Structures are given as C-alpha cells and as structure tokens.
Amino acid sequence: QTSLRYRRVDPTMRSVAVFLALVAGANAECPNACSGNGACSAYDMCTCYRNFQGADCSQRTCPFGIAHVDSPKGDLDMSADSLTTGTVISGSAVYPFGTEELFPSMKDSDGDVLDETAHYYMECSNKGLCDRKEGQCECFDGYEGSSCQRASCPEGCSGHGTCEHIETLAGDVTYALWDTGMTMGCKCDPGYSGADCSGKDCKYGIDPAYVDDDATARVSEQFYEISGGSSAGGFPDDAVAGTYAIKFYDVFGEDYVTAPITISTVDTSAGGCSDVVAALEGLPNTVIPTGSVYCSQSQAQTAGVSSGQTYSLTFTGNPGYLKPLTLDTYLDGARETVAPVDTADSSTAKTTVVTYQEGISGEFVDYFAAKCTGVVATIAADSDGYSGGTWTTTPSGSTGYADANGLYSYEMNSGYYLGSLDAPQEALLKKCLGDSDGNDSYGNNVEVYDWDYGSYKIDAFVETPSSHPHAIKLVSTVAKDDFTGGLYYLTWYQSTLNRFVLINAPVTTTSSTASYYVYTTDGVVERVIVDTVSKGQILKSEKVTAQPPVTAYFTQYSNVMYTSYDVACETAHSAIEPCLDKGDMLFVVDTKNLLYSQNVSAPVPASTAAIGLATGAADSGDLYTISKIYKADPTADTFTVDGHEDRFRIVLDKNIPFAGTTTTTSTASGEFGARHGLTKVGVVGLFKFTPATTGNYEFVSQCSGRGSCVDGACECFKGYTKDDCGTQSAYAV
C-alpha cells in the first residue's frame, strides 16, 4: 500500500511561476527572437533594424546602387488593376521610403518629371546576387564594387593602361548621363591598343603605293620662334641667349624631351639647325629616325628688326598626325634659361616662344586623293586691280561692285584665282569638282558636267560664294620628293570671267609661274551661318541679315577662337547651320575682306579704301580639328567698344599662324552679322569640312598598310620590306 504525501504550495509562488511562463511564451512568439537584429512588435512580428531583413531579421540587406539594367516590379500591392507610379509598400525593410510598381517618375536637373525612367537604386545595382548571410554583393562577371556599381575593365587593362570612368575618357566633352562613375574603360598607354590594352601597336609608315605617282605625302611640318618680344624694338635690344629643350610627341601621343639646345640671337654660330636635329635624333628608342628631320633656320640682324630665330622642322620619318611641339625655356625649374642678353635696353626684352604649323600638317587619311587628270594650273592674281589690299581702279557697273580687272565681288575673294587653264582644262576641272553640297535635291547642279558653281549671282554683275564652295588640294608638278605635300584652297566659280576664285590667298613667296596638279574631294565644305529663315543654305533670295555668317576672332599663334554666335551642337540655337562639335574639322581661312562685303546693300568703299585682303604672310588653308567647344561667362570687355564677343569659344588642335584680330566697327542696327549693340565680333569665316565615305586614301597606317601587325612587329606582305613595310622590293618574296 502506497501512501501519497502532498506538499502545500504557496499561492504567491504559483502566481509568479505562471506569470514567468506566460512572459516566456510571449517572447517566443517572434521567430528566433528576431535574431538579435530587430525588435518584436505587435502581432508577433519582427521589426528589423536597418540593413537587416527576413521574418527573423537573420538576413542582411546588401548595398544599393544605380541599376545598370532595370524593369518594373509589377503588381506589388496585389490590387490586380493597372500599375501605378505611386509609392507602395511604405516602411519595408528593403524599401524604407517605399517603392513603385512602374519605373519611378524621376526628375531631371530642371525639376521636370520624366515618364518611364529607369536606372533607379537597386540592390547590387541589379548586376549581382546578395549574400544574405554576409550582406555582401556577389557581382556578375564584368562588374565590381561594393554594390556592383562599376563595370570592370577587361583584364585589368593588361598592365598597359589605366581603368577610367567614362566621363574621364570623354576628355573635354562634358558627360553627365546616368552611368557617370559606373561605366569604365581602359585608357591605354601609348603604343598599346584594344579594349583591354593587350595589343602592342606597330610602327606607322606611308603606303608606298600612295607616292608612286604624282601624289606627295603631307607629313608634319612644324615651326617655332624664340625672340625677345615685340616691345624691345628689334635688334640688338631684343637679343636673347641660353638653352632650351623641345618636347616631341610621336604618333602614339608619347612625349619625349630633348637634351638642352643652345641658342643665341647675337652669336648665330651658337646652336642652329645642326644642334636641333642632333637633339631630336638623339631621343630614345630611335623615335625619330636618323636623317629624317629637315630643318631650316631664319633670322634677321638688322637694326630695329626682330632678331628672333625661326625654325622649320619637317618630320619625314614620323608620318601621321603629330601633336604640336612644345618648348621648355625653364630648364632650371623656376629660373628661365633663355633670357635677354644684357644690353643697355634689355629691360624691355622678354623671352617669347611661339609654335605653329603653316598649311601642312601630318595626317593619316588623304581626303583629296582624286587627281584631276589633264589639269595643270598656276596661281594668278589681279595685280593691277589692287595693290597691298587697296583698290587702284574706280569700281564701275550698276552696283558699284564690279571693276575692269575682275574683282566683281570681294566677298570671299582673295584676289587670286587658278590661272593658265584653257577651255578643255576648265571643262575637265568642272567635271572633277562635281557636286559641292553633297545633296542634289537642291537642284543646283548645272551644265553637262553635273557640277555646282559653289557660288550664285546677286545680279547681272555681282557673284558671291554659296554655303558650299569647293575645296581642292594643289600639289607642285616639280615636287622635289615624296614629302612636299599639297596645300588646301577653297574656291568658287566666277562665271562672268570663267575663273575659279581662291577664297584663301597663297603665301607671299608663292611663285606666279609655279604649276600645280589639282586634287579634288568627295567631302563637303559648308560655311557656318545663322539661318534664321530655315533654308538650309545661303540663298540669293534672302538678305544677308537673315542668314548672317558665323565669324571668329583670335590672336596670332593662338588655338582659341571666339565666335560671333554660340555654335556648339549641345547649346546652340536651331538656326545655326551647321552646328559644330568636338572632332569636327574646320577650314579657318583669312577673310578680313568680310569687313566691307558682309552686307551687299552697304555702300562700296571708295576707290582708295583698303578692302582688307589677306596679307599672305602665312598660309591659311590648313584643316583644324575641334578639341573643345564651350560657352564661358562674359568678361569685362565683352560688351564694350574696345572689346569683342568672347563668350563662345572653340579650342583647336593646333595654333593658327595668322592674326584674326580684325573686328567690326559698326554698332548701329543691322550691323555686321545682324548683331546689335556694342558687341564687336571678328570677321574670319568658318567652314566645316565633312569627309565623304568615298574618294579617300588612308596612306599612313601601321605597317604602311602592307603588312600585318603581330605582337608589335610588322610581318610584311610579299614584295614589301623594312620594319614598317614601307619599301617595295623585288627581293622581298
């Protein structure tokens, strides 16, 4: 028999035990006690701390970034109706500020709401998976960063480049799209190429088939001058002496600095071409082949005349485009190593260095490769029609613009034209020139030659260029070698006199008896205008004030132009025709005669008045490439009589050898270029050149286009030899 014994339990202790059990049960209702990463809230639900999620707050949230790719999230509120851009799921652990079913209605920099926008902030930037345990993004191949926000550079640029953001690779062009700071690319070291910089480039050369006839290659010809400045009053007070160095850029853009070079504008036996050439050919890696630099030097030692030394350097062994030379006259840091010679008046002298190119620049592609066979021309001048830019005969004719010597119009008329052309040659040249505007829908092609004049008649006497003059290249018929090159000219047809008028004048040293082959282009030249009547080109039915030209102001040896209107495609008014952008090519020709001829209704200058013809001191027919184009804030002189328009700026790839400092003088209504007020502008005309896809010849390339580049070395095709495959040889089989 078993006896049962009972122990009396204190009622108070029983109550405490029951309470603790109930409390323990309540805490256990939130899963896993919210893992210590949240608070247990109403309805037994965890409210996770920041950057934690999941029913028990055990999962981590990964970093967010702007989505590389995006898609609408769908019917998040289960409403089964149309999707909305309104905020839903407010207070979510992943989206604490809510999110949208469609793409969010983001705003642009002006505050305008954009419809159907993408690239919103997404976890791992939508280019990776979130490791919920660690809270780190596992990026897909090709993406990197804490939130997979960057596109990786392939192969780390192979050790031959740097990985840069897209806005850095854009250079001077402002890049501010959604992938700023996200899209990456390789900026290869000089001599390397490819998306991953793994390709080693080969030596560049001139295609031997290009120069096997009358064609000659345009290789880089660069000038520099070292003087004591213009304020010293000339020799001997402007004399300078010392040492300097030249920085040379090869075809890949790599720079090399020479050893110090001696100069003295007093003792001309010091330095000179021999020292300059020796220093250049002594650069490492044989970057400039021995015997490939042609140097010429000029200097005056006449009292009162500048004694500055001018050097001309032609780099025949370095074909292709070369960046302009730079000179360093501070070889001892802050101390100038080329300084004025100690003379009585040397206090006014100041070491001055300028670099420029005159008419000939290195290039890779010849856009003027078509020779007009059967045409040989000279450059003729209306020498008895004007002298030194002054009329010498009284204009006659109904409008007062025509004179007996052929200067029917001085709008874009340098006073020079193609001479020595008989009737058959004129016919051949018309056929070679063909269409000038690249669009025959204008219906202006004429005659059996199916060509454009590049001009039109204002009345029975006066002719003037159209928006699309022709461009030609003149190559000497007696070129001394394959590197003489050719010079570019803009021309239009003066039908009244059967003349091909040259817009840009030749240099004063051009021989009147020299003969030239004429080469033409399929490219299109277009004068930059403000087309307020939306006609697409200059028409004789419109007033000049309705289609004023865009002109420029610039100082000599500068590469910055100040245009009369904003012409940048990004910011210009729609009336600008054509707008300009970085990389566009321009003819910047000396057209000071625009000052008097801009408005055809203006009074004709007196018979002895200067008409502003180009001096011919420097060749103005080169092609320039736009490196940067932008708008700046006005300066203190922008709107003054003594200043000029300087807000709209174009930076070119090289300095301009002549001065474009002539400005308008009228401030009345209907002034030059249809501008009003006190703002003056330059008068140099601008012409955009757009190459065609036909008629071009890439004559400078790796391995001269006559071999294959393999790991930085040329493997020449049969019949070609040398390290650049630029030499034909019957033994190279």
ABEGO torsion letter per residue (X at the ends): XBBBBBBBBBAAAAAAAAAAAAAAAAAAABBGGGGGABBBBBGGBBBBBBGBBEAAGABBBBBBBBBABBBBAEBAAGAGBBBBABBBGBGBAABAAEBBABBBBBBBAAGBBBBGBBGBBBBGGGABBBBAAAGBBBBBBGBBEAAGABBBBBGGGGGABBBBBAAAAAEABBBABAABGABBBBBBBBGBBEAAGABBBBBBBBBAAAAABABBBBBBBBBBBBBAEAAAGEOAAABBBEBBBBBBBBAAGBBBBBBBBBBBAABAABEEAAAAAAAAAABBGGABBBGABBBBBBBBABBGBBABBBBBBBBAABBEBBBBBBBBABAAEABBABBBBBBAAAAABBBBBBBBBBGBBBBABBABABBBBGBBBBBBBBAAABBGGBBABBBBEAAGABBAAGBABABGBAGBBBBGBBAAAAAAAAAAAEBAAGBAAAGABBEAAGBBAGBBBABAABBBBBABBBBBBBBBAABABAAAEBBBBBBBBBAAAGBBBBABBBBAABBAABBBBBBBBABBBBBBBBBAAGAGBBBAABBAAABBBBBBBBBBGBABBBBABBABAAABBAABOBBBBBGBBBBBBBBAAAAAAABAABBBBBAABBAGBBAGABBAABBBBBABBBBBBBBAAAABAABBBAABBBBBABBBABBBABBBABABBGBBGGBBEABBBBABBBBBBBBBABGBBBABBBGGGABBBBGGBBBBBBGBBEAAGABBBAABX
